[in-house]
Amino acid sequence: METPKLRIDTLSKIMSEMEKEKYHIIGSHSAYKKCYWTHKALTENRYCYKGKFYGIESHRCVQMTPVAAWCWFRCIHCWRLEPEDIGVEWDETKMPIMDDPEYIAEKSIEEHVKAVSGYYGRQGVKQAMIKDASKPAHVAISLTGEPTLYDKLGELISEYHKKGMTTFLVTSGVRPDILASLEEEPTQLFVSLQAPNEKKHKLINRPIVANSWNLVMETLKMLPSFSSPTVIRMTMIKGFNMGIEDAKEFANLIKLAMPTYIEVKAYMHVGPSTYRLSKDAMPRHSEIREFAETLSKFTGYKILSEHIPSRIVLLSKLEKPIQIGNAWTQKWSWSTKDSEDDINGEYKEAELGCTEEQ
């Protein structure tokens, strides 16, 4: 009888630590967290890079995960709570329980509505924006953990779509079997890629399962078969994956995947990642732009847009991004030149070591 008790106690400790980091736990294994950009949209009318690139309205975006504490990678750059961070061990390869997708969808939306309702009465926040936020239109299935470890992922996507919402699914690509058998595709599929080769994959992603590099390769080869737009999302870590040879090897992987877009984004020195990497590993936007330009030469993908406060550059072979949400206006869209710097945005806390009051 000791083993189940240990598992429950361990899970309880994990969830307790996540709650300290402002995650709202949903059921047995899911979580919601209000995004930095949800706050900025409500208080300053500023949208995130997903708003600039694809039209997503940040205040109407539910940031959630169906897999809060399980992943097949222990990436050095991840802000996810990993076993060694709190001195406990748990089996990250398999979830012990699976909640109903309808329940997860309902509760994640409820948590978002609760979070934004706290802005009623806050000086300077428009009531109309809060009302809009209380009717979320989009779900980012990412946040933390590996979503494809939830066996009912396709059903969860379907539940959100039934509610008239769009979905972005972000995965490490380690479960091509799940992606191949989704009952319903997300509105857009993102595959996170940090390593240009297997050696660096083991160094950066630190897989806890065998054959993980080949599984990621299988996913990349599968991407052209998706009818939804696909994205290779690259997290750049200074001193690890930003050299010329890295760019050449990444270009070969992009030829395999033929994604609709490439996103090149800087690592952010926050959360438990600060135990594993120094602040120097965080590139500035100018360095991200320079690497994106190099990648463009090797891939034929051109730079379409950038969002300096998020230190991210968008590349594609399209003439312009496919609009998904309604954030674009005549004054602001994917083609607008940024006037902001790369400090007073989402990287502010990481650069200055301060916590912005929200």
C-alpha positions as CSV (number, residue, x, y, z in Angstrom):
1,M,0.0,0.0,0.0
2,E,3.0,2.3,0.3
3,T,3.6,2.9,-3.4
4,P,0.2,4.6,-4.2
5,K,0.6,6.7,-1.1
6,L,4.1,7.8,-2.2
7,R,2.7,8.7,-5.6
8,I,-0.1,10.7,-4.2
9,D,2.2,12.6,-1.8
10,T,4.7,13.3,-4.6
11,L,2.0,14.5,-6.9
12,S,0.6,16.7,-4.1
13,K,4.0,18.3,-3.6
14,I,4.5,18.9,-7.3
15,M,1.1,20.6,-7.6
16,S,1.7,22.6,-4.4
17,E,5.0,24.0,-5.9
18,M,3.2,24.9,-9.1
19,E,0.5,26.8,-7.3
20,K,3.3,28.9,-5.6
21,E,4.3,29.8,-9.2
22,K,0.7,31.0,-9.9
23,Y,-0.4,27.9,-11.8
24,H,-4.1,27.2,-11.3
25,I,-4.4,23.4,-11.1
26,I,-7.3,21.8,-12.9
27,G,-8.4,18.3,-11.9
28,S,-5.7,15.7,-11.6
29,H,-3.1,16.8,-14.2
30,S,-4.0,20.0,-16.0
31,A,-3.2,23.6,-15.3
32,Y,-4.0,27.2,-16.4
33,K,-1.8,30.3,-15.9
34,K,-2.6,33.9,-16.8
35,C,-0.2,35.0,-19.5
36,Y,2.0,38.1,-19.1
37,W,0.4,39.4,-22.3
38,T,-3.1,38.9,-21.1
39,H,-2.2,41.4,-18.3
40,K,-0.6,43.7,-20.8
41,A,-3.5,43.6,-23.2
42,L,-5.9,44.5,-20.4
43,T,-3.8,47.2,-18.8
44,E,-1.9,48.7,-21.7
45,N,-3.7,47.4,-24.9
46,R,-0.4,45.7,-26.0
47,Y,-0.6,42.3,-27.7
48,C,2.0,39.4,-27.8
49,Y,3.8,38.1,-30.8
50,K,0.9,35.7,-31.5
51,G,-1.2,38.8,-31.9
52,K,1.2,40.4,-34.3
53,F,2.0,37.3,-36.3
54,Y,-1.4,35.6,-36.4
55,G,-4.0,38.0,-35.0
56,I,-4.5,36.3,-31.7
57,E,-6.1,38.7,-29.1
58,S,-4.0,38.2,-26.0
59,H,-6.7,39.0,-23.5
60,R,-9.0,36.3,-25.1
61,C,-6.3,33.6,-25.0
62,V,-6.4,30.7,-22.5
63,Q,-2.9,29.5,-21.7
64,M,-3.2,26.0,-20.5
65,T,-1.7,22.5,-20.4
66,P,-3.4,19.1,-20.0
67,V,-0.1,17.7,-18.8
68,A,1.3,19.8,-15.9
69,A,4.0,17.6,-14.5
70,W,5.1,15.0,-17.1
71,C,7.5,15.2,-20.0
72,W,9.9,13.0,-21.8
73,F,12.5,15.8,-21.9
74,R,14.3,17.7,-19.1
75,C,15.4,20.6,-21.2
76,I,18.1,22.9,-19.7
77,H,16.2,26.0,-20.8
78,C,12.7,25.0,-19.6
79,W,10.9,27.0,-17.0
80,R,9.0,23.8,-16.1
81,L,9.4,22.3,-12.6
82,E,11.6,19.3,-13.0
83,P,12.2,16.5,-10.4
84,E,15.6,17.6,-9.2
85,D,14.3,21.2,-8.7
86,I,12.2,20.1,-5.6
87,G,14.2,17.1,-4.6
88,V,11.6,14.4,-5.5
89,E,11.3,11.8,-8.2
90,W,8.3,10.8,-10.2
91,D,7.7,8.8,-13.3
92,E,7.5,11.4,-16.0
93,T,7.0,8.9,-18.8
94,K,3.4,8.0,-18.1
95,M,0.5,9.9,-16.6
96,P,-1.2,7.9,-13.8
97,I,-4.7,9.2,-14.5
98,M,-6.6,10.8,-17.4
99,D,-9.3,13.4,-16.7
100,D,-12.2,13.9,-19.2
101,P,-11.4,16.3,-22.0
102,E,-14.8,18.1,-21.7
103,Y,-14.0,18.7,-18.0
104,I,-10.5,20.1,-18.7
105,A,-11.9,22.4,-21.5
106,E,-14.7,23.8,-19.3
107,K,-12.5,24.3,-16.2
108,S,-9.6,26.0,-18.1
109,I,-12.0,28.5,-19.6
110,E,-13.5,29.1,-16.1
111,E,-10.1,29.7,-14.7
112,H,-9.4,32.3,-17.4
113,V,-12.7,34.1,-16.8
114,K,-11.9,34.2,-13.1
115,A,-8.4,35.6,-13.7
116,V,-9.6,38.4,-16.0
117,S,-12.6,39.2,-13.7
118,G,-10.1,40.5,-11.2
119,Y,-9.5,43.5,-13.5
120,Y,-13.1,44.9,-12.9
121,G,-12.6,48.1,-10.9
122,R,-8.9,48.4,-11.8
123,Q,-8.1,51.9,-12.8
124,G,-7.3,52.4,-16.4
125,V,-8.7,49.1,-17.6
126,K,-11.5,49.4,-20.1
127,Q,-14.7,47.5,-19.1
128,A,-15.2,46.5,-22.8
129,M,-11.8,44.7,-22.8
130,I,-12.7,42.8,-19.7
131,K,-16.0,41.7,-21.2
132,D,-14.2,40.6,-24.3
133,A,-11.6,38.7,-22.2
134,S,-14.5,36.9,-20.4
135,K,-15.4,35.4,-23.8
136,P,-12.1,33.7,-24.7
137,A,-11.6,32.9,-28.4
138,H,-8.3,31.0,-28.4
139,V,-6.5,28.3,-26.5
140,A,-2.7,27.9,-26.3
141,I,-2.2,24.2,-25.4
142,S,1.4,24.6,-24.2
143,L,2.4,26.3,-20.9
144,T,4.3,23.4,-19.4
145,G,4.8,19.6,-19.7
146,E,4.3,17.7,-22.9
147,P,0.7,17.8,-24.2
148,T,1.0,14.7,-26.3
149,L,1.3,12.5,-23.2
150,Y,-2.4,13.1,-22.7
151,D,-4.0,10.3,-24.7
152,K,-7.3,12.2,-25.3
153,L,-5.5,15.3,-26.8
154,G,-7.5,15.1,-30.1
155,E,-10.8,15.0,-28.1
156,L,-9.6,18.0,-26.1
157,I,-8.9,20.0,-29.2
158,S,-12.3,19.0,-30.5
159,E,-14.0,20.3,-27.3
160,Y,-12.4,23.7,-27.7
161,H,-13.4,23.8,-31.4
162,K,-17.0,23.0,-30.5
163,K,-17.0,26.1,-28.5
164,G,-15.9,28.2,-31.5
165,M,-12.4,28.6,-30.2
166,T,-9.1,28.3,-32.2
167,T,-6.2,26.2,-30.8
168,F,-2.4,26.3,-31.0
169,L,-0.8,23.0,-30.0
170,V,2.9,23.2,-28.9
171,T,4.8,19.9,-28.7
172,S,8.4,18.7,-28.5
173,G,7.6,16.2,-31.3
174,V,8.5,13.2,-29.2
175,R,5.1,11.5,-29.7
176,P,4.6,11.1,-33.5
177,D,2.2,8.3,-32.8
178,I,-0.2,10.7,-30.9
179,L,0.1,13.4,-33.6
180,A,-0.6,10.9,-36.4
181,S,-3.8,9.7,-34.7
182,L,-5.3,13.0,-33.5
183,E,-9.1,12.9,-34.0
184,E,-9.0,16.6,-34.8
185,E,-6.0,18.8,-35.8
186,P,-5.3,22.0,-33.9
187,T,-5.8,25.3,-35.7
188,Q,-2.0,25.5,-35.9
189,L,0.7,23.0,-34.8
190,F,4.0,24.1,-33.3
191,V,7.0,21.8,-32.9
192,S,9.6,23.0,-30.5
193,L,13.1,22.4,-31.8
194,Q,16.3,23.5,-29.9
195,A,18.9,21.0,-31.1
196,P,20.3,20.8,-34.7
197,N,21.7,17.3,-34.2
198,E,21.4,14.3,-31.9
199,K,24.5,15.1,-29.8
200,K,23.1,18.6,-28.9
201,H,19.6,17.0,-28.5
202,K,21.0,14.9,-25.6
203,L,22.8,18.0,-24.2
204,I,20.0,20.5,-24.4
205,N,16.8,18.4,-24.2
206,R,18.2,15.7,-21.8
207,P,15.7,13.0,-22.9
208,I,14.6,10.4,-20.3
209,V,13.4,7.9,-22.9
210,A,15.4,6.0,-25.5
211,N,15.3,6.8,-29.2
212,S,13.9,10.3,-28.7
213,W,15.9,11.9,-31.5
214,N,14.5,9.5,-34.0
215,L,11.0,10.1,-32.7
216,V,11.5,13.9,-33.2
217,M,12.7,13.2,-36.8
218,E,9.6,11.1,-37.4
219,T,7.5,14.0,-36.3
220,L,9.4,16.4,-38.6
221,K,8.9,14.1,-41.6
222,M,5.2,13.9,-40.8
223,L,4.5,17.7,-40.7
224,P,3.9,18.1,-44.4
225,S,0.9,15.8,-44.1
226,F,-1.0,18.2,-41.8
227,S,-3.7,20.3,-43.3
228,S,-3.3,23.0,-40.6
229,P,-0.4,25.5,-40.7
230,T,2.7,24.2,-39.0
231,V,5.5,26.0,-37.2
232,I,9.0,25.0,-36.2
233,R,9.5,26.9,-33.0
234,M,13.2,27.4,-32.2
235,T,14.4,28.4,-28.8
236,M,17.9,30.0,-29.1
237,I,20.3,29.6,-26.3
238,K,23.5,31.6,-26.5
239,G,26.6,29.4,-26.5
240,F,24.6,26.3,-27.3
241,N,22.8,26.4,-30.7
242,M,23.5,29.7,-32.4
243,G,26.6,29.1,-34.5
244,I,26.9,29.0,-38.3
245,E,27.1,25.2,-38.3
246,D,24.0,25.0,-36.1
247,A,22.1,27.1,-38.7
248,K,23.2,24.8,-41.5
249,E,22.0,21.7,-39.6
250,F,18.8,23.4,-38.6
251,A,18.2,24.2,-42.3
252,N,18.5,20.5,-43.1
253,L,15.8,19.7,-40.5
254,I,13.6,22.4,-41.9
255,K,13.8,20.8,-45.4
256,L,12.5,17.6,-43.8
257,A,9.6,19.3,-42.1
258,M,8.6,22.0,-44.7
259,P,6.8,24.0,-42.1
260,T,4.5,26.9,-43.0
261,Y,6.5,29.1,-40.6
262,I,9.7,29.2,-38.6
263,E,9.8,31.1,-35.3
264,V,13.2,32.0,-33.9
265,K,12.9,33.1,-30.3
266,A,15.3,33.9,-27.5
267,Y,15.6,31.7,-24.4
268,M,14.3,33.5,-21.3
269,H,16.2,33.3,-18.0
270,V,13.3,32.7,-15.6
271,G,11.9,30.0,-13.3
272,P,13.8,26.8,-12.6
273,S,15.8,27.3,-15.9
274,T,17.9,29.7,-13.8
275,Y,19.3,26.7,-11.9
276,R,20.7,25.2,-15.1
277,L,21.7,28.2,-17.2
278,S,23.4,31.5,-16.6
279,K,21.8,34.8,-17.6
280,D,24.5,35.1,-20.3
281,A,22.7,32.3,-22.2
282,M,19.8,34.7,-23.0
283,P,20.3,36.3,-26.4
284,R,19.3,39.9,-27.2
285,H,16.9,40.6,-30.0
286,S,19.6,41.8,-32.3
287,E,21.3,38.4,-32.0
288,I,18.0,36.6,-32.7
289,R,17.5,38.8,-35.8
290,E,21.1,38.0,-37.0
291,F,20.6,34.3,-36.5
292,A,17.2,34.5,-38.3
293,E,18.9,36.2,-41.3
294,T,21.6,33.4,-41.4
295,L,18.8,30.8,-41.3
296,S,17.0,32.6,-44.1
297,K,20.0,32.3,-46.4
298,F,20.2,28.5,-45.8
299,T,16.5,27.7,-46.0
300,G,15.0,30.2,-48.5
301,Y,12.4,31.2,-45.9
302,K,12.2,35.0,-45.7
303,I,11.8,37.2,-42.7
304,L,8.1,38.2,-42.6
305,S,7.8,39.9,-39.2
306,E,9.4,40.3,-35.7
307,H,8.2,41.2,-32.3
308,I,11.0,42.9,-30.4
309,P,9.5,42.9,-26.9
310,S,9.3,39.0,-27.2
311,R,12.7,38.7,-29.0
312,I,11.2,36.6,-31.8
313,V,11.4,36.6,-35.6
314,L,9.0,35.0,-38.0
315,L,10.1,33.4,-41.3
316,S,7.9,31.9,-44.0
317,K,7.7,31.3,-47.7
318,L,4.2,32.9,-47.6
319,E,3.8,36.5,-48.7
320,K,2.0,37.3,-45.4
321,P,0.9,35.2,-42.4
322,I,-2.5,33.5,-42.3
323,Q,-4.8,35.6,-40.1
324,I,-6.4,33.5,-37.3
325,G,-7.7,36.0,-34.8
326,N,-8.9,39.6,-34.8
327,A,-6.1,41.5,-33.2
328,W,-4.9,43.2,-36.4
329,T,-6.0,46.8,-37.1
330,Q,-5.2,49.4,-39.8
331,K,-2.5,50.7,-37.4
332,W,-1.0,47.4,-36.1
333,S,-0.5,44.1,-37.8
334,W,2.3,41.6,-38.8
335,S,3.8,44.3,-41.1
336,T,4.0,47.1,-38.5
337,K,7.6,48.1,-37.6
338,D,8.2,47.7,-33.8
339,S,8.9,50.9,-31.9
340,E,9.5,49.1,-28.6
341,D,12.7,47.8,-27.2
342,D,13.5,44.2,-26.1
343,I,13.9,45.0,-22.4
344,N,10.5,46.5,-21.4
345,G,8.5,43.5,-22.6
346,E,8.3,39.9,-21.4
347,Y,12.1,39.8,-20.9
348,K,12.0,42.6,-18.3
349,E,11.9,40.3,-15.3
350,A,14.7,38.1,-16.7
351,E,17.0,41.1,-17.5
352,L,16.4,43.2,-14.4
353,G,15.6,40.5,-11.8
354,C,12.4,42.2,-10.9
355,T,8.9,40.8,-10.6
356,E,6.2,42.9,-12.3
357,E,3.1,43.4,-10.1
358,Q,0.1,41.8,-11.7
